[in-house]
Amino acid sequence: MCGIVGYIGKRDVAPLLLEGLQRLEYRGYDSAGIVVTSPKAPGLKMVKAKGRVRDLEAKVPARFKGTTGIAHTRWATHGAPSDINAHPHMSADNKVAVVHNGIIDNAAELRRKLEADGVEFLSETDTEVLTHLIARSTAEKLEDKVRQAVRVIEGTYGIAVLHADFPDRIVVARNGSPVVLGIGEKEMFVASDIAALVTHTRQIVTLDDGEMATLKADDFRTYTTEGTRTTAEPTTVEWEAESYDMGGHDTYMHKEIFEQADAVDRVLRGRIDDRFSTVHLGGLNLDAREARQIRRVKILGCGTSYHAGMIGAQMIEELARIPADAEPASEFRYRNAVVDPDTLYVAVSQSGETYDVLAAVQELKRKGARVFGIVNVVGSAIAREADAGIYVHAGPEVCVVSTKCFTNTTVAFALLALHLGRTRDLSVRDGKRIIEGLRRLPDQITEILKQEEKVKELAELYADARSMLFIGRVRGYPVAREASLKLKEVSYIHAEAYPASELKHGPLALIEPALPTVAIVPDDDLLEKNRAALEEIKARSGKILAVAHQHQEKADQTIVVPKNEDELDPILMGIPLQLLAYHTAKALGRDIDKPRNLAKSVTVE
């Protein structure tokens, strides 16, 4: 959950690394550091700082020259944010520097052994253990020193290593935490995310778990931690550098909310088959006979992806009539679940690197399950591990809280549900109905976003609330869950989501004027049931903000959204609540793109 960037070539390295860290700061932002060297002036020079990348930049001296370097922006796991705990970590002889993403599970044990041998530790981090292991290795080659070190550690890592005696190279390794190489013209890059690379090159190589690489200015080679050479062919990144700019918006979150109409158009483009009222999903590799053999669908994700999976499960049940449910991957991987050969498992992750989801995929594959992936990042770990899948084509999402990727993921689930339904019992008429609904989504999203000023006024009205309750029934409940999460993440207001049908079973005790309720009220066969829930709240003097397809008399305010097909309505009903969370956070002066204690890609447990 941190950012790594490295460079080797002929250019002045410090400005390149600082620029890369700025692009990766959404992955971690409590401290940062940089170390540089050069074949013409061997020796490692390092600067570290608690705080944001701008704090590090202010500390870098004018004469901080080098042509090779590694840098890091941190999200703390071991040790509080501080200059000392910031990466890179340097060995006592100032010869080895390491940046590391991940967690070393046996760090405490290794630390005790090293301290018994006389090693003095400066930081509280697990990473410093790795630095000393490399420095104490008697191997002659840097590659062998790193290989020996990673063989004795347990846990996850993405690392980049510099050594003063080998100023012509950077050695990197991956196990469970992303490492991407960027191939330039007589220069090489490394990063934990392509966001740091696209300004300079679109030719990348993504390392697999258990793989290492040596980067020199004019060459690179990849190999396993056992030393066996591997073949790595560069691929071309489809995203442009401009995709990572704010584009005139104050924050990335605001930009990404307003990109959703175009993003949904991308996920639909080229996939609709009007002739047979179905969709083409070439990445699934699933013919009609195989689709009809599926007896259950289990969807696994974390956070926002889990909520998208809840919506997806409902659509699959409604359109394909296949039993489906969603579960947090972080729970599934630990409960020794029964793996059924007739079940299709779907792993959901924006980054494609979410550790809990990836670990669940690997366990399912070990047990012989069929696993599909729904991810945004091409070539990511889950995309490679899964048997097949769907890319959501949302484009880069920089804000820590997810908006457009959530929406595109729910649309991808609608496509999957339609595909499965049309191979089973979904009629041509219903298939056509869903396709027409999908095509209406981009314009309806644009229509919703035109209400921003009204939502802003509502956000300012409710910004002083200490807690909020979100309710929804059946299709509305996952929307309530996601809206509750958005508000918590970005505004720090406590929020809880509950099924509207459960109000009488406990939550009504909380209702009072000081606890506003946000109610999801779609115009479907449960409309009157939802209105009854509003009656219960008003009878207890509760304030209500409704998100509905028509004005709700019992609500204090209503955000009216356009009606689509019943099955697709949840895709639209969450969008005004993204704006509500955004403007609530803005009214409270929060750091919207970088909420406290959070990072974008959760690549540790």
Secondary structure by P-SEA (a helix, b strand, c coil): cbbbbbcccccccaaaaaaaaaaaccccccccccccccccccccccccccccaaaaaaaccccccccccccccccccccccccccccccccccccbbbbbcccccaaaaaaaaaaaaccccccccaaaaaaaaaaacccccaaaaaaaaaaaccccccbbbbbcccccbbbbbbccbbbbbbbcccbbbbccccccccccccbbbbbcccccccccccbbbbbcccbbbbbbbbbbbccccccccccccccaaaaaaaaaaaaaaaaacccccccccccccccccccaaaaaaccbbbbbbcaaaaaaaaaaaaaaaaccccccccccaaaaacccccccccbbbbbbbcccccaaaaaaaaaaaaabbbbbbbcccccccccccccccccccccccccccccaaaaaaaaaaaaaaaaaaaaccccaaaaaaaaaaaaaaaaaaaaaacaaaaaaaaaaaaccccbbbbbbcccaaaaaaaaaaaaaaccccbbbbbccccccccccccccccbbbbbbcccccaaaaaaaaaaaaaaabbbbbbbcccccccccccbbbbbccccccccccaaaaaaaaaaaaaaaccccccccccccccccc
